Amino acid sequence: MAGPERLCNPSPRGRVCYDAPVLVIRHEQMRVLRESSRREFVQRAARILESKWPRFTQRYDAGQLLQVVSDRIDQACSAGFTTEVHVLRFLNLVAAFDGDFPGSRAWAKRLLSDSARHPDSRLDILVKRAYGELAERV
């Protein structure tokens, strides 16, 4: 019977080896982990929208809502919003405009595609302008 694999790494002091079991995660396993993590985030985001924006979410059955949330997460990621906080802020904008965001708002489309600005800055501007527009409606 073979012993544990040796894990060796170069270091400034030379080669360092450890006698320890090695955990190898293959590409397929990483894909499954990513999909599972995404699925959990989509479900969590849908629950948040249901609790904060029931008027927006009530028109969808559970499966449809998950699909809408997943599609909008893809849209947020395409715009460079990659953290959960960024994506949730974007989803709040979508829900605040009853699903019609960015819609025909040229200013919002420009900001979404402005990769020169940091995502935090773009979201801050989007939120400020969007809620200003909503306040004018009231």
C-alpha positions in Angstrom: 0.0 0.0 0.0 1.3 3.4 -1.0 1.8 6.1 1.6 0.4 9.6 1.4 1.4 11.7 -1.6 4.2 14.3 -1.0 3.3 17.9 -1.7 6.3 19.9 -2.8 6.5 23.6 -3.5 9.4 25.8 -4.4 10.2 28.4 -1.8 12.9 31.0 -1.3 14.7 28.5 1.0 14.6 25.7 -1.6 12.1 23.0 -2.2 9.6 22.4 0.6 7.8 19.1 0.8 5.0 18.0 3.1 3.7 14.5 3.8 0.0 15.1 3.7 -3.0 13.9 1.8 -3.5 16.0 -1.3 -7.0 17.2 -2.3 -7.3 17.4 -6.0 -10.4 19.2 -7.4 -10.9 18.4 -11.0 -12.4 20.8 -13.6 -15.8 18.9 -13.6 -15.9 19.2 -9.8 -15.2 22.9 -9.9 -18.0 23.3 -12.5 -20.4 21.6 -10.2 -19.4 23.7 -7.3 -19.8 26.9 -9.3 -23.2 25.8 -10.6 -24.3 24.9 -7.1 -23.1 28.2 -5.7 -24.8 30.2 -8.5 -28.1 28.3 -8.0 -28.0 29.1 -4.2 -27.4 32.8 -5.0 -30.2 32.9 -7.5 -32.6 31.4 -4.9 -31.4 33.8 -2.2 -31.7 36.8 -4.5 -35.2 35.7 -5.5 -36.2 35.4 -1.8 -34.8 38.9 -1.2 -36.8 40.4 -4.1 -39.9 38.6 -2.9 -39.6 40.2 0.5 -38.6 43.7 -0.6 -40.5 43.9 -3.9 -43.6 41.8 -3.8 -45.4 43.9 -6.4 -42.6 43.0 -8.9 -42.3 39.3 -8.0 -46.0 38.4 -7.6 -46.6 38.2 -11.4 -44.2 35.2 -11.7 -44.5 31.7 -10.5 -41.5 30.3 -8.6 -39.8 28.9 -11.7 -40.3 32.0 -13.8 -39.0 34.2 -11.0 -35.8 32.1 -10.7 -35.3 32.4 -14.5 -35.9 36.2 -14.4 -33.4 36.6 -11.6 -30.9 34.4 -13.3 -31.2 36.3 -16.5 -30.8 39.6 -14.7 -27.8 38.3 -12.8 -26.2 37.5 -16.2 -27.0 41.1 -17.3 -25.4 42.5 -14.2 -22.3 40.3 -14.7 -22.1 41.4 -18.3 -22.0 45.0 -17.1 -19.0 44.2 -14.8 -21.0 43.8 -11.5 -19.5 40.7 -10.1 -19.9 40.9 -6.4 -23.1 39.8 -4.7 -23.6 43.3 -3.3 -23.3 44.8 -6.8 -25.7 42.3 -8.3 -28.2 42.7 -5.6 -28.1 46.5 -6.0 -28.7 46.0 -9.7 -31.6 43.6 -9.0 -33.1 46.3 -6.8 -33.1 48.7 -9.7 -34.8 46.2 -11.9 -37.5 45.6 -9.3 -37.9 49.3 -8.5 -38.7 49.9 -12.2 -41.0 46.9 -12.3 -38.7 44.9 -14.5 -38.1 47.8 -17.0 -34.5 48.7 -16.2 -32.5 49.9 -18.0 -35.4 49.8 -20.6 -35.2 52.8 -22.9 -33.1 54.9 -20.5 -30.1 55.8 -22.7 -28.3 57.3 -19.6 -28.5 53.9 -17.8 -27.4 52.0 -20.8 -24.3 54.3 -21.2 -23.5 53.8 -17.5 -23.9 50.0 -17.7 -21.5 49.8 -20.6 -18.9 52.3 -19.2 -16.1 50.0 -18.3 -13.8 53.0 -17.5 -15.7 53.6 -14.3 -15.4 51.4 -11.2 -18.5 49.2 -10.7 -19.1 50.9 -7.3 -19.1 54.3 -8.9 -21.4 53.2 -11.8 -23.9 51.7 -9.3 -23.9 54.8 -7.1 -24.7 56.9 -10.2 -27.3 54.5 -11.5 -29.1 54.3 -8.1 -29.0 58.1 -7.6 -30.4 58.9 -11.1 -32.9 56.0 -11.0 -34.3 56.9 -7.7 -34.4 60.5 -8.8 -36.5 59.5 -11.8 -38.8 57.4 -9.6 -39.2 60.3 -7.2 -40.4 62.6 -10.1 -43.2 60.1 -10.8 -44.7 60.4 -7.3 
